[in-house]
Amino acid sequence: MIVVTGATGNVGRVLVAALAAAGEPVTAVSRGTPPAATPPGVRHHRADLTRPETLRPAAHGARALFLLVAGAGADLSPGDLLDVAKAGGVEHLVLLSSQAAGTRPGSVSHAPLRGIEDAVRRSGMAWTILRPGGFASNAYAWAESARDRRTVAAPFGDVGLPIVDPADIAEVAAAVLREADHAGRIYELTGPALTTPRQRVAILGEALGRPIRFVNQTRAEARAQMVRFMPEPVVDGTLDILGEPIPAELRISPHTEQVLGRAPRAFGDWARRNVDAFR
């Protein structure tokens, strides 16, 4: 049995489907009800990772666990959570972390994730850590304004980053969970090229068949918008990466191709698959 936490999210949904298609028994874990499109035969379990005991029934008898933590993971007790997994028989734990846990381990925004990584490495279980960069699916935040006003506002319009398609993260996770030779590895996951917010808006416009106007926000404008739904330290850390990425955050990682045997998907691939959200 493979247990997938965060099973209703942009990565988890694809991961559950990929594992089920490969014939793996899967338990999909989420805080709420199962998604309507859960593949046949997939078991669903409700759990809140901030209350580790709620994961115990799903972890019992599991061979592997995909651990996705919400936000920066600051509200978790990783030791208790990992004890539940280990007691259930989990042999291999795959943690979805963040590129910034490696590039900015001391930052207020990402230090909690680095702490979870450290706990995973000390757990006594086999482990693999995935560190993706920014998600292509963050563009969903633009959907309403793109639909209603044919305009998108974002900060740092001409700063490029190698953002990653969540489907690639899911496929790498599926391979890592099913294959035995990834233990003890840390994989950084990026897209195949640097793209700027301005370029991504243009790509969305091409997918839609109509142009979208790009408006370059100031950092202060973006921060005021983001703090409505994100903790302030996470907002500030995110804006630091978006506005002033360090060389390690600009690197195109080879790890997706090494694991999957193909190049990572470009932002245009994600845009064309998800264009209906912007119509």
Summary of the structure (lengths in Angstrom):
residues: 279
radius of gyration: 18.6
end to end distance: 39.3
largest distance: 54.5
contacts: 925
relative contact order: 0.14
helix: 44%
strand: 17%
